[in-house]
Amino acid sequence: MAPLIPVADARRLIVEALTSGGVETVALSEALGRVLRADAVAAVSHPPADVSAMDGYAVRAGDLTAAGQSLTVVGESAAGHPWAGLVGQGQAVRIFTGAHMPAGADAIVIQEDTTAAPGAVTILELPVKGRHVRKAGQDFATGDAMLKTPQRLSARDIGLLAAMNLPRVSVARRPRIGVLSTGDEIVMPGESVGPGQIVSANGPGLCAFVRHYGGEDMALGVVRDDMSALRAAITAAGPLDLLVTSGGVSVGEHDLMGKLMAEAELSFHKIAMRPGKPLLFGRVGKLPVLGLPGNPVSAMICAALFLKPAMERLMGLPGDAPRTVAAVLGTDMKANDGREDYVRASLNPDPTGALVATPFPRQDSGMISALARAGGLVIRPPHAPEAKAGERCCVLLLDF
């Protein structure tokens, strides 16, 4: 029997077998969550001109030598309505936040440091040249590459791109992920449930997972435990970047995915983790296939560990391991065996603000309700010794 491969090795084999897909240009309104595939270069400077950072008066700092001097107010500059004249000696312009600095002025006296009178203003505190002035291009200048490829675009990034005057951006095409459930016992939600049958959680859950992480999910339904039907379903799936199946990856007579992939191109089958040991990866022809276990908890945890990095790779990202955080255990844990363990847990802060991960008492891989309630997974390395409540632990956050 071949040894079980470590989780990190399985993830590496999957990611290395995949390549990023095509690039498309989309409107900024459609770019949230997409992966940037060309450096974003500013089409304008920000701010486009010297502007005031405060409400007050634009002045020539050199004209003022002592507090209490008065200046003649010759105009007003408001955002969107710049004053077109030239500030001369002994003059000031009333100015508002965001308004263009008038020519000749080089400082702002905030209104709290002035006393206004009709046509004049008394300066109560001497200004410093350049104070309260945002210089043209202070944030970024035309031609600056402000966002580099590849990166997933956040709402903050969308705001930056808008300020750069980029209404469209080049992003990775959404990977097309087929989701196929297998098993005579599986029916889809809303269908009649006969003797020995069960409603599919994996199909809808995995499709939602794909959408959540920026993919295009292709729901391929359920295929029965028949090898010819399984081959036909894969052939009929159409153009995909990755096929994800659930079920049929164990070693029973009715577990056909393992048999099919053994006849095709199998990269690996079975990994040293719990839950999710039967996971497999390979190709049928040119189509990459990720075979997830049929138990819904196993399937979704494997999706977090392997499908997400695979999708990221298809979008041009590195496909790194999921992000983890430090926490403390809320209960004792037994010593672990030779498999890496992913334990569903609630996450709550203690009075000091530390994150406390409390594993659920039952970890059956068929209990999807516990996965839905979990805030994260406590990661237990192979052969980890017993741990006591209050000891530090590593947690994979569940954000799907």
Buried (B, 14 or more C-beta within 10 A) or exposed (E): EEEBBBBEEBBBBBBEBBEBBEBBEEEBEEBEBBBBBBEBBBEBBBBEEBBBBBBBBBBBBEBBEEEEBBBEBBBBBBEEEBBEBEBEEBBBBBBBBBBBBBBBBBBBBBBEBBEEEEEEBBBEEBBEEEBBBBEBBBBBEBEBEBBEBBBBBEEEBBEBBEBBEBEEBBBBBBBBBBBBBBBEBBBEEEEEEEEEBEBBBBBBBBBBBBBBBBBBBBBBEBBBBBEEEBBEBBEEBEEBBBBBBBBBBBEEEBBBBBBBBEEBBBBBBBBBBBBBBBBBBBBBEEBBBBBBBBBBBBBBBBBBBBBBBBBBBBBBBEBEBBEBEEBBBBBEBEEBEEBBBBBBBBBEEEEEEEBBBBBBEEBEBBBBEBBBEBBBBBBBEBEBEEBEEEEEBBBBBBEB
